[in-house]
Amino acid sequence: MSAPFVVVGGDAAGLSAASKFARENPDGDVVVFERGRWVSYAHCGTPYYVKGEVDRLTDLLSLSPDEVEDRGIDLRREHEVVAVDTDARVVTVEGDGGESFEQPYGDLLVGTGARAVTDPIPGSRLDMVFTMHGLDSAAAVRAALSSPGERAVDTDVEYVDAELVEAYADREPPERVAVVGGGYVGIEMAEAFHAHGLETHLFQRSSHPLPPFGEAVGERVAEHLRERGVELHLDTAVSELAGEDGVEAVVHENGRVPVGLALVGVGIEPNTELLSETAVELGESGAVAVDGYGRTSVEHVYAAGDCAEDRHAVTGEPTWVPLGLTANRAGRAIGQTVAGDPEPVGDVAGTAVVKALELECGRVGFVGDEAARDAGFEPVSTTITSGSRSGYYPGGDETTVTLTADRGTGRVLGGALVGRDRAAIRIDTLSTALESDLTVAELERLDLAYAPPFSPVWDPVLVAAKVLRGELD
């Protein structure tokens, strides 16, 4: 009997791969080891659970453990893979009872994800300092924001760390909170805290929030957050989270802000320690280097999701873009490949969207000139502001578009958008143009839909292309 397909990690990449393999090869065996209790959950939904727009943690599950097993997958929760022997094709597993055993594999997928970065900030391990990485983190924060006796978190759910939740549920909620980091998680959590009526302070060491979205988006988001009452501390590096038993203040170069809770969202790093004693190669990003099919440098070993690199759609070079679709798509492709029908994992363009209170933001590829120039292009950029609907139709809003292209070829290299009225979804037009290697002239000639309730005759993306084409000519 052949050894099974073994998957390490029971979230997006891992269960997408296992599900596809089981569907394509129903006679094959697939085993998934997950060191935690939660599997197949929507990490991107956790800020909205904290905010209260999502009622229950289980609403964020894509698949329950029972549904996973119904697909013919041998799911082992609270089982941690602690070592990999690629010569013998065996993994060492520590079970939930403390026992250790070896599991042979025919093919192995490492989908160990990433972890939140906190260590550069002294005091990040104080009580009432959180990261937003995992459903138990979200449950703890929501419990900390609820009044004693409110029981905002359902501790009767099998998977919830009830002890962790109870530790915060009986305390008085804070009145003032800090968010350290103005990236995706920081902006979304600032919105969540603001919705609870808390005095919210956002600290960002660069000159504007959302640096990957560019200056135009960042400045508009900063203005909007200030208008809504969020206190911004830009160009401000946090030197310490101070306190005795719990956090009491954020210390920075210009002073000290008293707080009762702090959320640290300064980035993530890939979980690759499992492979440190193997011949599996890492890329320059620190994530696992893979080819176009998710194969690592060692035969029969694959990697996908937040622990693995991908190929950039513009440069063709390896890049690390830890996002949900990237993980799900790569996992599904690898499951099909292992089942016997090779499927490429696909390139990535860094397409992303984020909500900042009422503003919608999107970005793709290279935004602005510096990164594009570093990649060997001669970038030209323009920023325009245009209406989202016909001017006479109610409900429209100004949409700001930044578009970047290569001067020599006219090829679209990237862009970003921000606005209140369906601005984020327009980034998909730019993403398609980018991955189709369209020039600015070809983008300008796209036959985009027009009707007054949805778009003006000249969609904001087409306006940006028209202006940028003039600058290129």
Beta strands, then each sheet from edge to edge (+ up, - down):
strand 1: 5-8
strand 2: 30-34
strand 3: 74-77
strand 4: 80-85
strand 5: 90-94
strand 6: 100-104
strand 7: 107-110
strand 8: 114-116
strand 9: 129-130
strand 10: 176-180
strand 11: 199-204
strand 12: 231-234
strand 13: 238-242
strand 14: 249-252
strand 15: 255-258
strand 16: 261-264
strand 17: 268-270
strand 18: 301-303
strand 19: 310-311
strand 20: 318-319
strand 21: 352-356
strand 22: 359-365
strand 23: 379-387
strand 24: 398-406
strand 25: 412-419
sheet 1: 3+ 2+ 1+ 7+ 18+
sheet 2: 4+ 5- 6+
sheet 3: 8+ 17-
sheet 4: 9+ 16+ 10+ 11+ 12+
sheet 5: 13+ 14- 15+
sheet 6: 19+ 20-
sheet 7: 21+ 22- 25+ 24- 23+
end
